[in-house]
Amino acid sequence: MTRWTASQIPDQTGRVAVVTGANGGLGLVTALELARRGAEVVLACRDVARGREAAAGIEAGVPAARVDVARLDLADLASVRAFADAFPHDRLDLLVNNAGVMALPHRTTADGFETQFGVNHLGHFALTGLLLPRVLATPGARVITVSSFAHVLGNIDIHDLNSEQGYRRWTAYGRSKTANLLFTHELARRLAAAGSDVVAASAHPGYSATNLTTAGPAMEGRHTLRRLMRLADRAVAQTAEAGALPTLYAATAPGVRPDSFTGPSFLMWRGAPAPSWRAPWTLDDRASARLWAESERLTGVRYEGLKR
């Protein structure tokens, strides 16, 4: 793969995109670049006020941008359903499952799920399933789910998806990112079996400077650790603009393969988008099918258009 930059994003005029967590960080950069290329972008944000500020910033930089803001709280399945029910478009060319949380102290979602598993995986699983009819109705659509190189920290435990047998924040994060990759693996397989041309793929940003790294310490009032994380971000992390490139590549570049995993080229850490290594357990057909079945049971969302 030759070095790829945002300037190579193909024209997106006429396409409709949803980017979760688009009010800041990687999601904001992703939404901005898609809007710059002509896509109509829905910024799906938990905090609508911050989403509107982000939209105003995009419009200031790209006066012709077509952006909308809609509330989406991935920690509340009722909010996910409300977002899907209110979605005003008959088509959906691009769904970017970007929002996430990392290494938080133990918390649970509105539906009682461990927060990292609930937000990073189950919320996006439900959202994708509820929007699937629009995706399937759109030729050449893509579903891009943002994982992490930290998926290597933990394979899922199908018998303890909510970490009820002991919570370790980084293990739980790694498991949620493994779940993202297993979800993409199974979604790609089911789309192929259905004869659909929709591409399901994954990406990761390497180590990028966003507020994801400081959210956990901030929640616990660990101000020294928060400052140290900020210093580390400045010293060794790449920018959010660089970190969003693998997602933008997976979302828009020609020839992206189903179930591919794109990340930074240098040690999965930084650099231009390139095919990324992934742990073997993220390609386990049996594990992906079992996680899918459990995710349908836990969320109550059935992928009616895609039978096993």
Secondary structure, DSSP 8 states (H G I E B T S, - for coil): -----GGG----TT-EEEEETTTSHHHHHHHHHHHHTT-EEEEEESSHHHHHHHHHHHHHH-TT-EEEEEE--TT-HHHHHHHHHH---S--SEEEE-----S--S-B-TTS-BHHHIIIIIIHHHHHHHHHHHHHTSTT-EEEEE--GGGGG----TT-TT-TT---HHHHHHHHHHHHHHHHHHHHHHHHHTT---EEEEE---SB-STHHHHHHHHHT-HHHHHHHHHHHHHH-B-HHHHTHHHHHHHHSTT--TT-EEEEEETTTEEEEEE----GGGG-HHHHHHHHHHHHHHH----TT---
